[in-house]
Amino acid sequence: MTKTLCIIGAGPKAAAIVARAGVLAELGHAVPEITAIEKSDIGAAWSGTYGLSNGYLTLCSPAEKDVGFPYYETSSANGDSIARRMFGRKRFGFRPTH
């Protein structure tokens, strides 16, 4: 039986959980079915429509996510494999120029 994970709010935390579940699935791990419940729109806090921001804020990961690569995770047996797929230059195919 597949488990279901229900997330209240379809914002950045939900996006991060879905991304991690996708990587875990790529690595052959069982992942739950994920359902996000959002009363507004997906990413509503970012849009500016609902008064949670002005909608003009920069949406990006901090530079440390790429500069600090590789990341070492100790949360699971495949922590390093997960980190390599989720963060940093290798995830997007960038190669060093020197």
Helices and strands as residue ranges (DSSP letters): E 4-8, H 12-26, E 33-37, H 44-47, H 64-67, H 79-86, G 89-92
